[in-house]
């Protein structure tokens, strides 16, 4: 099995994780910005762990990520791979590498012959993850992957955070593209729309936010500004609800812009077809709710529309990071902020999550 070619900071991260393990800090978070290569770094560590006789388990929190991980692992030489995913389970008992959904692994129990467990997108921490972590033996190596390790409940289950590089440094070294940010109308419309929207559990109340953001004036402004500023770029628009995503997609279609609303209601086969059409240029704008901010890694996307206001810095960084990946002749990225998120949280390049502590 040929080793992966890692960037310097990825090798540094790998070495620091191993130093933590030697120091008996067995559960380590690897924090790299979106597009920084968390998956590749984890695959390199799994490859080395396998060469030392360890089976490896990858735990994901949603179905679509299972197949994404297996595809990336196969691409990098880890072909002895099984899947533990409800009725779609295949070769999980004897495979050297297994990818599993958190729900399935929790219900069936953690197979204790795994020497390394990788938990993807670990900032989306659920009771299921806690059950899995409690079931893992103390001598098993654990890596949690996250661009935004801000969930305090999650951090409590880990011994250390390894974060060798910031988004700003990746932009400066050319590992991520630079972004240009536009705030249409100076953010005045969103300020008016958000007046009176309640806050629940640390973010805007979904039902009230949905009503505010589906105002005809705001949605029309989103389409108008994209036609003026979007440069016909492959675009992802982050929305508040399924109805909001569908309505915004319809607004784009009315203006002759091929668009599709990609939501959790979109089945896996159709989702893959839509993403393929997007990458082939058949669809120009993908509107989304709770889908494209996680696990969507098409580097072609070069324009993001923030149509979802959020008080969550983690979600803000996840959304912005989706358009910063390098791709061929990609000329930077555009962010059209109709949500006031930049004013609340700042530019993604200024997010220094390596200062997070487990103490």
MOVEN-V921854 format. One record per run of one state. SS is the DSSP state (@ for helix, = for strand, . for the rest). FROM is the first residue (numbers start at 1). LEN is the number of residues. If there is no record, write none. Layout:
# MOVEN-V921854
ss = {SS | SS}
from = {FROM | FROM}
len = {LEN | LEN}
This chain:
# MOVEN-V921854
ss = {. | @ | . | = | . | @ | . | = | . | @ | . | = | . | @ | . | = | . | = | @ | . | = | . | @ | . | = | . | @ | . | = | . | @ | . | = | . | @ | . | = | . | = | . | @ | . | @ | . | = | . | @ | . | = | . | @ | . | = | . | = | . | @ | . | = | . | @ | . | @ | . | @ | .}
from = {1 | 8 | 23 | 27 | 32 | 38 | 52 | 55 | 61 | 63 | 76 | 81 | 85 | 86 | 89 | 90 | 91 | 97 | 102 | 109 | 114 | 120 | 127 | 136 | 141 | 147 | 152 | 156 | 160 | 163 | 167 | 173 | 179 | 183 | 184 | 195 | 199 | 201 | 203 | 205 | 206 | 214 | 216 | 230 | 235 | 239 | 242 | 255 | 259 | 263 | 268 | 280 | 285 | 289 | 303 | 307 | 313 | 322 | 333 | 338 | 341 | 346 | 348 | 351 | 353 | 356}
len = {7 | 15 | 4 | 5 | 6 | 14 | 3 | 6 | 2 | 13 | 5 | 4 | 1 | 3 | 1 | 1 | 6 | 5 | 7 | 5 | 6 | 7 | 9 | 5 | 6 | 5 | 4 | 4 | 3 | 4 | 6 | 6 | 4 | 1 | 11 | 4 | 2 | 2 | 2 | 1 | 8 | 2 | 14 | 5 | 4 | 3 | 13 | 4 | 4 | 5 | 12 | 5 | 4 | 14 | 4 | 6 | 9 | 11 | 5 | 3 | 5 | 2 | 3 | 2 | 3 | 4}
